[in-house]
């Protein structure tokens, strides 16, 4: 990845390990030719940098889907609340300005499209085949299942479904992401590829 985008990724707020980011970049580079890449849960843009650079460098496009009002754990009084992201006028989180700034600093504004809406609203009319879907949105079971149900079936044969924050031991983290990961395997539509830390990777069968 180029130095400008790498610097933006490293400076950005977020919870993605760099090894996971490198894997996302490799996957995006390899699969952007199959169709657009969809990121569900952009937050401030850390994973967007890795995915966006991979899509751009392969002549592809990254679509960033997020309502930008934060997940349950980001809200006021919760464990992952960041006061910098709190919009006092709206009394809610707003990460969209931070994502826009990250894209500018990373040089990715021309190779990304922002979709600012809840997953269910966009999924209701979605028809575009996707080369890769990365799920890192809300971590409640309802939110994670909505992300999976809305978009996993749009991954083309040979494409990738990647899911972040897989914790086999409940003591180490929430169980919604690994639940939908296991459901994807049980569906018979995907094959497991090697994981990178908490990043699970599945390939859509032909």
VONU-924741 format. One record per residue: x, y, z of N, C-alpha, C in turn; residue number from 1. Coordinates in pm, whole numbers, padded with zeros to 5 digits. Example, Ala and Ser with C-alpha at 12.3 -4.5 7.8 and 13.67 -1.06 7.14 Angstrom:
R_n_c1_n_c2_n_c3_ca_c1_ca_c2_ca_c3_c_c1_c_c2_c_c3_k
R_01319_-00569_00780_01230_-00450_00780_01320_-00330_00780_1 .
R_01285_-00225_00708_01367_-00106_00714_01290_00003_00787_2 .
This chain:
R_n_c1_n_c2_n_c3_ca_c1_ca_c2_ca_c3_c_c1_c_c2_c_c3_k
R_00085_-00119_00000_00000_00000_00000_00088_00124_00000_1 .
R_00043_00229_-00069_00125_00350_-00078_00136_00418_00058_2 .
R_00241_00498_00073_00273_00559_00202_00163_00651_00252_3 .
R_00100_00726_00162_-00004_00820_00204_-00123_00746_00265_4 .
R_-00169_00641_00199_-00285_00567_00249_-00251_00491_00376_5 .
R_-00131_00436_00382_-00087_00365_00502_-00083_00458_00622_6 .
R_-00031_00579_00602_-00026_00676_00712_-00166_00712_00760_7 .
R_-00259_00728_00667_-00397_00760_00705_-00460_00645_00784_8 .
R_-00434_00521_00741_-00489_00405_00810_-00435_00397_00953_9 .
R_-00308_00421_00968_-00246_00412_01100_-00292_00523_01193_10 .
R_-00322_00640_01138_-00363_00754_01220_-00511_00751_01256_11 .
R_-00588_00672_01184_-00734_00672_01198_-00780_00602_01326_12 .
R_-00885_00656_01386_-00949_00587_01497_-01005_00454_01449_13 .
R_-01004_00354_01535_-01061_00226_01496_-01002_00111_01575_14 .
R_-01047_-00011_01542_-01015_-00127_01623_-00958_-00241_01539_15 .
R_-00911_-00211_01419_-00859_-00312_01329_-00709_-00327_01347_16 .
R_-00663_-00449_01372_-00520_-00477_01381_-00456_-00461_01243_17 .
R_-00331_-00417_01239_-00265_-00392_01109_-00251_-00521_01028_18 .
R_-00228_-00632_01093_-00219_-00759_01019_-00352_-00790_00952_19 .
R_-00462_-00759_01020_-00594_-00778_00961_-00615_-00681_00844_20 .
R_-00564_-00559_00860_-00573_-00463_00752_-00497_-00507_00629_21 .
R_-00379_-00560_00648_-00300_-00610_00536_-00373_-00723_00464_22 .
R_-00439_-00809_00540_-00515_-00918_00478_-00632_-00863_00397_23 .
R_-00700_-00763_00451_-00810_-00702_00377_-00760_-00640_00248_24 .
R_-00645_-00576_00254_-00588_-00515_00134_-00558_-00621_00028_25 .
R_-00499_-00731_00070_-00468_-00840_-00024_-00595_-00897_-00085_26 .
R_-00696_-00917_-00002_-00822_-00972_-00052_-00890_-00876_-00149_27 .
R_-00886_-00746_-00116_-00947_-00647_-00205_-00875_-00642_-00338_28 .
R_-00743_-00645_-00335_-00665_-00645_-00460_-00702_-00765_-00547_29 .
R_-00717_-00880_-00483_-00738_-01004_-00558_-00880_-01021_-00610_30 .
R_-00978_-00952_-00548_-01118_-00980_-00581_-01196_-00861_-00635_31 .
R_-01133_-00743_-00642_-01203_-00625_-00692_-01246_-00642_-00837_32 .
R_-01176_-00727_-00911_-01213_-00750_-01050_-01341_-00829_-01068_33 .
R_-01389_-00893_-00961_-01512_-00972_-00969_-01637_-00886_-00953_34 .
R_-01621_-00769_-00897_-01734_-00681_-00871_-01698_-00584_-00761_35 .
R_-01784_-00486_-00733_-01755_-00391_-00626_-01734_-00461_-00492_36 .
R_-01657_-00395_-00406_-01635_-00443_-00270_-01726_-00362_-00178_37 .
R_-01797_-00431_-00090_-01887_-00364_00004_-01833_-00379_00146_38 .
R_-01813_-00266_00211_-01774_-00262_00352_-01897_-00223_00433_39 .
R_-01935_-00308_00527_-02048_-00278_00615_-01991_-00241_00752_40 .
R_-01999_-00114_00785_-01941_-00065_00910_-01809_00003_00886_41 .
R_-01811_00126_00838_-01687_00199_00806_-01631_00274_00925_42 .
R_-01718_00317_01016_-01679_00395_01134_-01599_00517_01089_43 .
R_-01475_00531_01130_-01395_00648_01093_-01304_00621_00973_44 .
R_-01296_00497_00927_-01227_00471_00802_-01099_00391_00806_45 .
R_-01067_00328_00920_-00943_00252_00926_-00945_00134_00827_46 .
R_-01047_00049_00836_-01055_-00062_00741_-01081_-00012_00600_47 .
R_-01147_00103_00588_-01175_00161_00456_-01046_00191_00382_48 .
R_-00944_00234_00453_-00814_00262_00389_-00756_00136_00326_49 .
R_-00756_00027_00399_-00698_-00097_00348_-00779_-00152_00230_50 .
R_-00909_-00155_00247_-00996_-00205_00140_-00995_-00111_00019_51 .
R_-01003_00019_00047_-01009_00116_-00061_-00883_00118_-00145_52 .
R_-00768_00105_-00080_-00643_00101_-00155_-00636_-00023_-00243_53 .
R_-00682_-00136_-00189_-00682_-00258_-00269_-00774_-00247_-00389_54 .
R_-00894_-00191_-00368_-00988_-00174_-00479_-00932_-00077_-00582_55 .
R_-00881_00036_-00536_-00826_00137_-00627_-00710_00082_-00709_56 .
R_-00620_00011_-00644_-00500_-00037_-00712_-00531_-00148_-00812_57 .
R_-00652_-00206_-00801_-00693_-00310_-00896_-00799_-00259_-00993_58 .
R_-00820_-00128_-00995_-00917_-00070_-01086_-01061_-00093_-01045_59 .
R_-01084_-00121_-00917_-01219_-00150_-00869_-01277_-00035_-00789_60 .
R_-01384_-00066_-00716_-01459_00034_-00642_-01496_-00021_-00505_61 .
R_-01485_00063_-00403_-01527_00028_-00268_-01653_00105_-00233_62 .
R_-01754_00033_-00184_-01878_00092_-00136_-01879_00083_00016_63 .
R_-01902_00195_00083_-01894_00201_00229_-02033_00224_00287_64 .
R_-02089_00124_00352_-02225_00131_00406_-02222_00144_00558_65 .
R_-02277_00254_00608_-02278_00278_00753_-02378_00391_00779_66 .
R_-02458_00378_00885_-02548_00488_00921_-02474_00596_00999_67 .
R_-02354_00566_01047_-02265_00660_01115_-02320_00715_01245_68 .
R_-02415_00647_01304_-02464_00684_01436_-02409_00592_01545_69 .
R_-02316_00505_01507_-02248_00421_01605_-02323_00295_01641_70 .
R_-02250_00194_01681_-02309_00071_01733_-02347_00091_01879_71 .
R_-02408_-00012_01936_-02454_-00003_02074_-02341_00034_02170_72 .
R_-02224_-00024_02147_-02112_-00004_02238_-02047_00134_02224_73 .
R_-02085_00210_02121_-02027_00343_02099_-02108_00455_02164_74 .
R_-02225_00423_02215_-02314_00527_02264_-02267_00584_02399_75 .
R_-02322_00699_02432_-02285_00769_02554_-02302_00678_02675_76 .
R_-02196_00666_02756_-02201_00582_02875_-02158_00439_02853_77 .
R_-02135_00399_02726_-02095_00262_02696_-01943_00251_02688_78 .
R_-01893_00127_02686_-01751_00101_02700_-01662_00153_02588_79 .
R_-01716_00164_02465_-01636_00210_02352_-01679_00349_02306_80 .
R_-01740_00426_02394_-01781_00562_02358_-01658_00651_02342_81 .
R_-01654_00727_02233_-01547_00823_02207_-01610_00962_02206_82 .
R_-01578_01046_02304_-01642_01178_02312_-01613_01266_02190_83 .
R_-01504_01239_02119_-01474_01317_01999_-01581_01299_01891_84 .
R_-01649_01184_01893_-01748_01152_01790_-01890_01190_01831_85 .
R_-01906_01246_01949_-02040_01276_01998_-02088_01410_01943_86 .
R_-02203_01406_01877_-02267_01525_01823_-02366_01576_01927_87 .
R_-02328_01679_02001_-02411_01728_02112_-02545_01780_02062_88 .
R_-02546_01842_01946_-02671_01898_01893_-02773_01789_01866_89 .
R_-02724_01674_01818_-02814_01561_01789_-02824_01464_01904_90 .
R_-02738_01481_02006_-02730_01388_02120_-02702_01246_02073_91 .
R_-02622_01234_01967_-02590_01103_01910_-02449_01105_01854_92 .
R_-02394_00986_01836_-02264_00971_01770_-02277_01010_01623_93 .
R_-02171_01068_01567_-02166_01095_01423_-02023_01076_01375_94 .
R_-01996_00961_01313_-01861_00932_01264_-01839_00972_01119_95 .
R_-01942_01021_01051_-01929_01052_00909_-01822_01158_00879_96 .
R_-01814_01269_00954_-01708_01366_00922_-01568_01308_00935_97 .
R_-01551_01214_01028_-01419_01152_01047_-01386_01061_00929_98 .
R_-01486_00989_00877_-01463_00905_00760_-01427_00990_00639_99 .
R_-01498_01098_00618_-01469_01185_00504_-01328_01242_00513_100 .
R_-01286_01280_00633_-01151_01332_00651_-01047_01224_00623_101 .
R_-01073_01103_00669_-00980_00993_00645_-00965_00966_00495_102 .
R_-01076_00962_00423_-01071_00937_00279_-00991_01045_00207_103 .
R_-01008_01169_00249_-00930_01278_00190_-00781_01259_00218_104 .
R_-00748_01231_00343_-00608_01215_00380_-00544_01094_00313_105 .
R_-00625_00991_00286_-00574_00869_00224_-00570_00875_00072_106 .
R_-00631_00979_00014_-00637_00989_-00131_-00733_00890_-00194_107 .
R_-00842_00860_-00124_-00935_00757_-00170_-01073_00810_-00208_108 .
R_-01089_00941_-00215_-01221_00996_-00242_-01276_00956_-00378_109 .
R_-01188_00936_-00476_-01235_00904_-00611_-01261_00755_-00633_110 .
R_-01225_00671_-00537_-01242_00527_-00556_-01336_00465_-00453_111 .
R_-01410_00552_-00381_-01505_00504_-00282_-01640_00574_-00300_112 .
R_-01746_00503_-00264_-01881_00559_-00265_-01940_00539_-00126_113 .
R_-01989_00647_-00066_-02044_00639_00069_-02196_00619_00063_114 .
R_-02243_00518_00135_-02385_00490_00149_-02421_00512_00295_115 .
R_-02488_00621_00325_-02516_00658_00464_-02661_00622_00494_116 .
R_-02679_00503_00549_-02814_00450_00575_-02801_00322_00656_117 .
R_-02909_00278_00721_-02908_00147_00787_-02898_00035_00684_118 .
R_-02836_-00075_00723_-02818_-00188_00633_-02949_-00235_00572_119 .
R_-03053_-00246_00654_-03179_-00301_00606_-03242_-00216_00498_120 .
R_-03225_-00084_00506_-03282_00005_00404_-03217_-00019_00269_121 .
R_-03085_-00033_00269_-03012_-00052_00143_-03032_-00194_00090_122 .
R_-03031_-00292_00178_-03045_-00431_00137_-03178_-00456_00068_123 .
R_-03280_-00380_00103_-03415_-00402_00049_-03421_-00384_-00102_124 .
R_-03331_-00301_-00158_-03336_-00279_-00302_-03207_-00320_-00373_125 .
R_-03113_-00385_-00300_-02982_-00416_-00357_-02991_-00530_-00459_126 .
R_-02928_-00512_-00576_-02925_-00617_-00678_-02786_-00639_-00736_127 .
R_-02689_-00556_-00701_-02557_-00561_-00764_-02474_-00678_-00711_128 .
R_-02420_-00765_-00798_-02329_-00870_-00754_-02201_-00807_-00696_129 .
R_-02146_-00870_-00595_-02031_-00815_-00523_-01912_-00910_-00524_130 .
R_-01795_-00854_-00546_-01674_-00935_-00543_-01629_-00970_-00403_131 .
R_-01667_-00885_-00306_-01627_-00908_-00167_-01720_-00830_-00076_132 .
R_-01755_-00889_00037_-01829_-00821_00143_-01751_-00834_00272_133 .
R_-01731_-00722_00339_-01664_-00719_00469_-01764_-00671_00572_134 .
R_-01795_-00756_00670_-01893_-00723_00773_-01823_-00686_00904_135 .
R_-01843_-00560_00944_-01787_-00511_01070_-01878_-00401_01125_136 .
R_-02009_-00427_01120_-02106_-00328_01163_-02146_-00349_01307_137 .
R_-02274_-00332_01335_-02324_-00349_01472_-02299_-00489_01523_138 .
R_-02265_-00501_01651_-02226_-00629_01707_-02334_-00693_01793_139 .
R_-02456_-00640_01787_-02567_-00715_01845_-02600_-00828_01748_140 .
R_-02664_-00933_01797_-02696_-01046_01709_-02793_-01003_01600_141 .
R_-02889_-00918_01634_-02986_-00872_01534_-02917_-00793_01424_142 .
R_-02825_-00704_01461_-02756_-00623_01361_-02666_-00708_01273_143 .
R_-02590_-00799_01335_-02499_-00884_01259_-02577_-00974_01163_144 .
R_-02687_-01029_01208_-02767_-01116_01121_-02830_-01035_01006_145 .
R_-02868_-00912_01032_-02923_-00828_00926_-02818_-00798_00820_146 .
R_-02695_-00775_00863_-02586_-00750_00768_-02560_-00874_00682_147 .
R_-02555_-00988_00748_-02530_-01114_00676_-02645_-01147_00581_148 .
R_-02767_-01141_00632_-02883_-01177_00550_-02902_-01082_00434_149 .
R_-02867_-00956_00454_-02889_-00857_00351_-02793_-00865_00234_150 .
R_-02669_-00913_00258_-02568_-00898_00154_-02483_-01021_00122_151 .
R_-02476_-01119_00210_-02388_-01234_00185_-02424_-01306_00056_152 .
R_-02553_-01315_00025_-02595_-01389_-00095_-02565_-01314_-00224_153 .
R_-02521_-01188_-00212_-02483_-01113_-00332_-02335_-01134_-00370_154 .
R_-02260_-01205_-00286_-02120_-01235_-00320_-02118_-01333_-00437_155 .
R_-02042_-01301_-00540_-02037_-01386_-00660_-01954_-01511_-00633_156 .
R_-01968_-01611_-00717_-01886_-01733_-00706_-01739_-01696_-00712_157 .
R_-01662_-01747_-00617_-01521_-01713_-00608_-01493_-01589_-00528_158 .
R_-01599_-01515_-00492_-01583_-01394_-00413_-01564_-01422_-00265_159 .
R_-01548_-01316_-00188_-01509_-01327_-00048_-01614_-01267_00045_160 .
R_-01640_-01338_00154_-01714_-01285_00268_-01618_-01284_00386_161 .
R_-01586_-01165_00435_-01495_-01150_00549_-01572_-01091_00666_162 .
R_-01548_-01143_00786_-01621_-01100_00905_-01519_-01070_01015_163 .
R_-01530_-00952_01075_-01434_-00910_01177_-01485_-00940_01318_164 .
R_-01391_-00952_01409_-01416_-00970_01553_-01474_-01106_01586_165 .
R_-01406_-01211_01540_-01445_-01348_01574_-01375_-01389_01702_166 .
R_-01453_-01422_01804_-01399_-01463_01933_-01462_-01596_01973_167 .
R_-01391_-01708_01952_-01445_-01838_01992_-01477_-01847_02141_168 .
R_-01399_-01778_02223_-01422_-01777_02367_-01503_-01653_02404_169 .
R_-01625_-01669_02456_-01707_-01553_02492_-01641_-01459_02592_170 .
R_-01544_-01509_02668_-01475_-01423_02764_-01390_-01318_02694_171 .
R_-01359_-01340_02567_-01271_-01248_02494_-01345_-01147_02408_172 .
R_-01475_-01167_02386_-01549_-01073_02304_-01689_-01121_02271_173 .
R_-01768_-01031_02213_-01907_-01062_02179_-01918_-01175_02078_174 .
R_-02032_-01241_02079_-02050_-01362_02001_-02129_-01344_01872_175 .
R_-02182_-01225_01845_-02262_-01206_01723_-02181_-01230_01596_176 .
R_-02060_-01173_01581_-01986_-01196_01458_-01953_-01344_01433_177 .
R_-01911_-01415_01536_-01876_-01555_01513_-02002_-01639_01492_178 .
R_-02114_-01594_01542_-02240_-01665_01517_-02276_-01659_01369_179 .
R_-02268_-01540_01308_-02302_-01533_01164_-02195_-01600_01079_180 .
R_-02071_-01602_01128_-01964_-01673_01057_-01997_-01822_01051_181 .
R_-02038_-01877_01164_-02074_-02020_01169_-02199_-02048_01086_182 .
R_-02292_-01954_01085_-02412_-01971_01003_-02378_-01969_00854_183 .
R_-02280_-01886_00816_-02236_-01883_00676_-02176_-02017_00635_184 .
R_-02096_-02076_00721_-02037_-02207_00691_-02147_-02313_00682_185 .
R_-02241_-02308_00777_-02349_-02407_00780_-02441_-02395_00658_186 .
R_-02443_-02280_00594_-02530_-02261_00478_-02487_-02346_00359_187 .
R_-02360_-02388_00358_-02308_-02466_00246_-02267_-02381_00127_188 .
R_-02276_-02248_00139_-02243_-02159_00028_-02097_-02115_00028_189 .
R_-02029_-02135_00142_-01895_-02080_00157_-01797_-02185_00209_190 .
R_-01672_-02168_00168_-01561_-02249_00220_-01471_-02161_00305_191 .
R_-01419_-02217_00415_-01328_-02143_00502_-01191_-02127_00439_192 .
R_-01136_-02008_00453_-00997_-01981_00420_-00924_-01950_00551_193 .
R_-00792_-01948_00553_-00722_-01916_00677_-00763_-01780_00733_194 .
R_-00777_-01775_00864_-00813_-01651_00933_-00687_-01570_00963_195 .
R_-00707_-01441_00989_-00599_-01354_01036_-00645_-01289_01166_196 .
R_-00588_-01336_01277_-00628_-01290_01409_-00780_-01304_01425_197 .
R_-00855_-01193_01440_-01000_-01206_01459_-01076_-01187_01328_198 .
R_-01006_-01188_01216_-01069_-01171_01085_-01093_-01307_01020_199 .
R_-01221_-01344_01006_-01256_-01468_00939_-01278_-01443_00791_200 .
R_-01236_-01540_00707_-01245_-01523_00562_-01308_-01647_00500_201 .
R_-01412_-01625_00420_-01483_-01733_00352_-01488_-01704_00202_202 .
R_-01484_-01810_00121_-01495_-01795_-00024_-01627_-01855_-00072_203 .
R_-01698_-01782_-00157_-01826_-01831_-00211_-01798_-01944_-00310_204 .
R_-01868_-02055_-00290_-01854_-02169_-00379_-01914_-02141_-00516_205 .
R_-01865_-02211_-00614_-01918_-02196_-00750_-02058_-02256_-00759_206 .
